Amino acid sequence: MHTKAKKGILYVGSAGTGKTTNIKDYFAVIDKEETLNASINFNSYTDSKALQVVVESFVDKRAGRNFGPPIGKTLIYFMDDLNMPYLDKYGTQSPICLVRQIIDYGIIYDRDHLEEKKYLLDIMFLACMNPKSGSFNVDLRLSRHFTLISCLTAEKEILKTIYFQILDNHMSVFEKSVADLTQKIINATMSVFLGIATSPQFMPTAKKFHYQFNLRDFSKII
């Protein structure tokens, strides 16, 4: 529905809640005859110039100053870690401002001849952000263009059900004495994971900033 309306979606949630996976799963099933996609990973060094180079690399020149994907197709840009770019001294993020400009006006400026505009047609944006890293929020003038969807960590019982199905399918090829260990492995992993994730001893600090425990760690074990 959003693709047809060319309205973006912004997934917000902590690491390991499936934000990027949801979008990549969608890209895997879209009709390639109608929709193209391009992924852009933001980091603290991403600026508007670097972003513009990437954006322009996926579009072709049409008539005049118009640029876009092949006629009849929609190009979806997926921006991962949207809130990661560095805040300048004015409290703004230049790539965020560029994306807002593109959505608001459909234009970018030629970097060599600033008086020349380039019009971008048949494109839209999807994005993900983790509010626990980078800037805690993004410009409201950008986020107003997106439908915001919050991705939460699943309840303990739901996680047990999901991972039990995955592990049980794998263990079913072994003899019964081994296969019967599935539930015990899941319970033990859940106990250790929750113990670490909620213990003050393992909370991230300035010296132990790498203490970030999320569902990715659980998945690696299973």
Buried (B, 14 or more C-beta within 10 A) or exposed (E): EBBEEEBBBBBBBBBBBBBBEBBEEBBEEBEEEEBBBBBBEBEEEBBBEBBBEBBBEBBEEBEEEBBBBEEEBBBBBBBBBBBBBBBEEEEEBBBBBBBBBBBEEBEBBEEEEEEEEBBBBBBBBBBBBBBEBBBEEBBEEBBEBBEEEEBEBBEEEEBBEBBBEEBBEEBEEEEEEEBEEBEEBBEEBBEEBBEBBEEEEBEEEEEEEEBBBBBEBBEEEE
